[in-house]
Amino acid sequence: MGLFDFLKGKDKKEESKEVKLFSPVNGTVIAIEEVADPVFSQKMMGDGFAVKPSDGNIYSPVSGKVVSVFPTQHAVGITMDNGIEVLVHMGLDTVELDGKPFNTVATEGQEVTPETKLSTIDLKGLAEADKDDAIVVVFTNMDQVSEYSLSKTGQVSVNNEIGTVSGK
């Protein structure tokens, strides 16, 4: 096998654009259809998954670049190298809390990996505000997604591989 064959093989792999997905938090992975908010469960914003957290340390579920950090700190948008946009939405109806239970450290333009902490949430504060603590991960540009597979549900730890998503 020559150097050029190796390069051809690499190009072919790039074309598949399959990316591994990782749990952003310690907790229990659930299908997006089980999220207690119709905007997510009916996939109005896109397909994805959610994790019911057992602690408040939230990491990136993918490698990519942070393109938006909401002023209320409850959501972070990431674009992966394959062009798929990922929204990490922390809790349900949490925008109205105006950032109070969140300490989001991710910044726009930052390169992230599954080892990068995005935010810390005060889960007790969320509970006191009577908010669902589901961490929802949604692919917001489904027109760029050719295939999505959630291979693991139930108990997970941060950085456990839980599925794949492929770009077109």
C-alpha positions in Angstrom: 0.0 0.0 0.0 1.5 3.3 -1.1 1.1 6.7 0.5 -1.5 7.7 -2.1 -3.7 4.7 -1.2 -3.6 5.7 2.4 -4.7 9.2 1.4 -7.6 7.8 -0.7 -8.7 5.7 2.2 -8.7 8.8 4.5 -10.8 10.8 2.0 -13.3 7.9 1.8 -13.6 7.9 5.6 -14.2 11.7 5.6 -17.0 11.3 3.1 -19.0 9.0 5.5 -19.1 11.8 8.0 -20.2 9.5 10.8 -19.6 11.0 14.2 -19.7 9.3 17.6 -22.1 10.8 20.2 -21.2 10.8 23.9 -23.2 11.3 27.1 -22.9 15.0 28.2 -23.6 14.1 31.8 -23.7 11.3 34.3 -27.3 10.0 34.4 -29.9 8.1 32.5 -30.2 8.3 28.7 -33.8 8.4 27.4 -35.2 8.6 23.9 -36.2 12.1 22.8 -39.8 10.9 22.5 -39.8 10.5 26.3 -38.9 14.2 27.0 -41.7 16.0 28.9 -41.9 18.8 26.4 -43.7 18.4 23.1 -41.3 20.8 21.3 -38.6 18.2 21.9 -40.6 14.9 22.1 -42.4 15.6 18.8 -39.0 16.5 17.2 -40.1 20.0 16.3 -36.5 21.2 16.7 -35.0 18.0 15.4 -34.1 14.5 16.4 -31.8 13.6 19.3 -31.8 12.3 22.9 -31.9 13.4 26.5 -30.2 12.5 29.7 -31.7 12.8 33.2 -28.7 14.0 35.1 -27.4 12.6 38.4 -25.1 15.6 38.8 -24.8 19.1 37.4 -21.6 18.8 35.3 -22.5 19.2 31.7 -19.9 18.3 28.9 -20.0 18.5 25.2 -21.7 15.4 23.6 -19.6 15.9 20.4 -16.4 17.5 19.0 -17.0 20.8 17.2 -17.1 24.5 17.6 -19.4 26.5 19.9 -21.5 28.8 17.7 -23.9 30.2 20.3 -24.2 30.5 24.1 -27.7 31.7 25.0 -27.7 34.8 27.2 -29.7 32.9 29.8 -27.0 30.2 29.9 -29.5 27.4 29.5 -28.4 26.3 26.0 -25.3 25.9 23.9 -25.1 25.5 20.1 -22.3 23.5 18.6 -21.5 22.8 14.9 -19.6 19.6 14.2 -17.0 19.3 11.4 -19.6 17.4 9.3 -21.9 20.4 9.4 -24.5 19.1 11.8 -25.7 21.6 14.3 -26.2 20.3 17.9 -28.2 22.1 20.6 -27.4 21.2 24.2 -30.5 22.4 26.0 -30.2 22.2 29.8 -33.6 21.6 31.5 -37.1 22.3 30.3 -38.7 25.8 30.4 -35.4 27.0 31.9 -35.1 30.1 29.8 -37.4 32.0 32.2 -34.9 31.4 35.1 -32.6 34.0 33.4 -29.4 32.0 34.0 -29.7 31.6 37.7 -29.0 27.9 38.2 -26.4 27.8 35.4 -22.7 28.5 35.3 -22.0 28.1 31.6 -18.3 28.4 30.9 -18.3 27.5 27.1 -17.7 30.6 24.9 -18.6 31.3 21.3 -15.9 30.2 18.9 -14.4 27.7 21.4 -13.4 24.3 20.0 -14.9 21.6 22.1 -14.5 17.8 22.6 -16.5 15.4 24.8 -13.9 16.2 27.5 -14.9 19.9 27.5 -17.1 21.1 30.3 -19.9 23.4 28.9 -21.7 24.2 32.1 -22.5 23.4 35.7 -26.1 23.4 36.8 -27.4 23.7 40.3 -29.9 20.7 40.1 -31.3 21.6 43.6 -32.0 25.1 42.3 -33.8 23.6 39.2 -35.9 21.4 41.4 -36.8 24.3 43.7 -37.9 26.2 40.6 -40.0 23.2 39.7 -38.2 22.6 36.4 -37.5 19.3 34.7 -33.7 18.8 34.6 -33.5 16.8 31.4 -30.4 17.6 29.3 -31.7 17.5 25.7 -29.3 17.1 22.8 -31.0 18.0 19.5 -29.7 18.1 15.9 -31.3 21.3 14.7 -30.5 21.0 11.0 -32.0 17.6 10.2 -31.6 18.3 6.4 -27.9 17.7 7.0 -28.4 14.4 8.8 -28.4 11.2 6.8 -28.5 8.8 9.7 -28.9 8.9 13.5 -28.6 6.0 15.9 -29.0 5.9 19.6 -27.3 2.7 20.6 -27.4 3.0 24.4 -30.1 4.1 26.9 -30.3 3.8 30.6 -27.5 4.5 33.1 -24.4 6.2 31.6 -21.4 8.2 32.7 -20.0 11.3 31.0 -18.1 10.4 27.8 -19.8 7.0 27.4 -20.4 6.5 23.7 -24.2 6.3 23.2 -24.7 6.6 19.5 -23.7 8.0 16.1 -24.9 10.6 13.7 -23.9 10.9 10.0 -23.9 14.0 7.9 -24.9 14.2 4.2 
